[in-house]
C-alpha cells in the first residue's frame, strides 16, 4: 500500500487490506477505487446505503463503498472515527 495518498473529503486513517484483495486486485485498481471512495463515490451500493454514507460523512459514522474488479466484488470500509480504512473482498466481510 502506498505511504501517502491525497485525501478527498475525509482522511482515511491507517490503510489496511486483506490478503485476498491483495492477491485478486492490482495495486493500480486499488488506488483508483480508494480515490473514488475518498471522493465520496460510493461505487455499487444501494441508494439507501449511499444516503447512509452521506449522512455518516456529515454527522459521523462508518463509510462503506463497494466496487468490482476482475469479476470480484470488494469493499472499502472507513471506521466511524476515521482511524482506519480497510479494503477487502466481499466474501472476507
PLY file of the C-alpha trace (Angstrom):
ply
format ascii 1.0
element vertex 93
property float x
property float y
property float z
element edge 92
property int vertex1
property int vertex2
end_header
0.00 0.00 0.00
1.34 3.48 -0.75
2.65 5.51 2.14
0.66 8.59 1.11
-2.47 9.31 -0.86
-4.22 12.58 -1.47
-7.39 12.93 0.55
-10.76 13.76 -0.94
-13.45 14.71 1.53
-12.01 12.87 4.54
-8.75 11.33 5.73
-8.68 7.52 5.55
-6.60 6.95 8.66
-4.45 3.82 8.58
-4.80 1.93 5.28
-5.24 -1.84 5.52
-6.13 -4.62 3.08
-6.80 -8.30 3.35
-4.53 -10.85 1.70
-7.43 -11.89 -0.53
-7.86 -8.46 -2.08
-4.10 -8.02 -2.43
-3.94 -11.26 -4.44
-7.06 -10.62 -6.56
-6.86 -6.93 -7.49
-3.95 -4.92 -8.85
-2.44 -2.06 -6.87
-3.41 0.46 -9.58
-7.04 -0.68 -9.42
-7.00 -0.45 -5.64
-5.57 3.07 -5.76
-8.21 4.11 -8.29
-11.15 2.95 -6.19
-9.58 4.24 -2.98
-9.50 7.69 -4.58
-13.15 7.24 -5.58
-14.04 6.26 -2.01
-12.23 9.29 -0.58
-14.10 11.49 -3.07
-17.45 10.10 -1.85
-18.11 7.98 -4.94
-19.52 5.02 -3.04
-19.49 2.69 -6.04
-22.02 -0.13 -6.31
-24.12 0.42 -3.20
-27.87 0.95 -2.97
-29.45 4.41 -2.88
-30.20 3.79 0.79
-26.58 2.92 1.55
-25.41 5.99 -0.39
-27.69 8.12 1.78
-26.34 6.45 4.93
-22.76 7.17 3.81
-23.61 10.81 3.06
-25.22 11.13 6.50
-22.23 9.43 8.18
-19.85 11.78 6.40
-21.64 14.81 7.86
-22.54 13.51 11.31
-20.13 10.67 11.98
-20.42 7.00 11.18
-18.79 4.23 9.23
-18.38 4.68 5.45
-18.78 1.68 3.16
-18.15 1.55 -0.60
-18.44 -1.43 -2.95
-16.68 -1.94 -6.28
-15.96 -4.72 -8.77
-12.72 -5.70 -10.45
-11.82 -8.85 -12.36
-15.31 -10.18 -11.63
-14.77 -9.87 -7.86
-16.72 -7.61 -5.54
-14.75 -5.83 -2.86
-15.47 -3.34 -0.12
-13.73 -0.29 1.27
-14.71 0.49 4.85
-13.63 3.57 6.77
-14.20 3.36 10.51
-16.52 5.79 12.26
-13.63 7.60 13.97
-11.68 7.72 10.64
-8.78 5.89 12.30
-8.57 3.21 9.60
-9.77 2.23 6.16
-9.82 -1.44 5.20
-10.06 -2.86 1.68
-11.37 -6.42 1.48
-13.10 -8.89 -0.78
-16.84 -9.01 -0.12
-16.55 -12.64 0.94
-13.97 -11.64 3.59
-16.52 -9.37 5.30
0 1
1 2
2 3
3 4
4 5
5 6
6 7
7 8
8 9
9 10
10 11
11 12
12 13
13 14
14 15
15 16
16 17
17 18
18 19
19 20
20 21
21 22
22 23
23 24
24 25
25 26
26 27
27 28
28 29
29 30
30 31
31 32
32 33
33 34
34 35
35 36
36 37
37 38
38 39
39 40
40 41
41 42
42 43
43 44
44 45
45 46
46 47
47 48
48 49
49 50
50 51
51 52
52 53
53 54
54 55
55 56
56 57
57 58
58 59
59 60
60 61
61 62
62 63
63 64
64 65
65 66
66 67
67 68
68 69
69 70
70 71
71 72
72 73
73 74
74 75
75 76
76 77
77 78
78 79
79 80
80 81
81 82
82 83
83 84
84 85
85 86
86 87
87 88
88 89
89 90
90 91
91 92
